[in-house]
C-alpha cells in the first residue's frame, strides 16, 4: 500500500464517521454577577472581586464540553461517564449540521468510564461498532472529537501503542478516581474535549472511546475498548439501564513482590482489604460476599475454579456472570482453604 492509498483510506474513514460525532456542551445556571474585576496582585486564592449579584438572578453559562458519537438512529449516544458526571448540569448535543438537541442521561456504567445519553431525533447516522478484541499493536487508528471544547470534529491519527493497560483517572472535581483495566494505549493526539469521542479504524468502525491523557507526557492517550460498551448498549436496549455484577469486596491483586514484602502464603489472588479512604470497609455489609462469609484478610484464589492472578483480575472473571448467578469462591484463610458460595447482585 503506497502513501496515497493509505491517505485515501483515512479520508474515507473520517467521512464515514464524522457525521455521527457530536459535541457535548455542559451548561449550568449560575448567579448573574454585575461585574468581575481581576486583581492579580492580591495574594488570595481567587484574585477576583465580584460586584453585587442582581436580585439572585441566574443565567445559563457554559462550563465545559466533551464529545460523543451516535450509536443508534433513534438518538442513543456513547460518551464518557466523566463528561456527564454533574447531575445538576444541562447537556446539549451539537451535530455536524449545526443542530442542537437537549441530551438526557440514560445510564452510566458503574465500573467503566462509559455513559449513554439520548437526544430526541430520528434517522440519525450511527457509527458501526467494530471488534476491539481483534486490534493489533501498530494498527492505524483515528480520533475524532471536540478538541479543547472549541474545535468540533477535530481529526488526529496514530497507532495502537498498547492493548491492555491499567490506569487511574480522575472523574471530576471532587477527587473521585476510577481504576480502569484493559484500556487501549494510543499515540493519537487526545486533548481536553476529545473525551467521549470515537477511536476508529481505517474501515470507519469505532473500536474505542477516547477517555484519558497523561498530563506532561507526549503522545500517550487511552481509549476504552468498544467491546465493553457493546454490552452496556445491549443492557440499555433490553433493560433500560446498564447492569453490572456486584459481590461487595474491596481488594488488591497480589503478585510475587507483594508476597515477599508482606510474607504472604501465596503470590497470586485477591487480598480482601479496605482502602485508605475514611470510612472504607473491606466487605460491604449485607453484600453477597458478606452473606457468603468472606472475611477481611482472606485471599480469594479462584472463582468457579478459574485462577485469579495478574493476568486475570477477579473483576474480569466476575463480568462473565449475570446478576442472579451463583458462584463459588475458593478462599485461603490463614492455613485453611474454604469454598464459599455467593449469589451475584446488581451493582447500584
Secondary structure, 3 states (H helix, E strand, C coil): CCHHHHHHHHHHHHHHHHCCEEEEEEEEEEEEECCEEECCCCCCCCCEEECCEEEEEEEEEEEEEEEEEEEECCCEEEECHHHHCCCCCEEEEECCCCCEEEEEEEEECCCCCCEEEEECCCCCCCCEECCHHHCCCCCEEEEEEEECCCEEEEEEEEEEEEEEEEEEEECCCCCCEEEEEEEEEECCCCCCCCCCCEEECCCCEEEEEEEEECCCCCCCEEEEEHHHHHHHHHHHHHHCCCCCEECCECEEECCHHHHHHHCCCCCCCEEECCCCCCCCCCECCCCHHHHHCCCCCCEEEEECCEECCCCCCHHHHHCCCCCCCEEEEEEEECCEEEEEEEECEECC
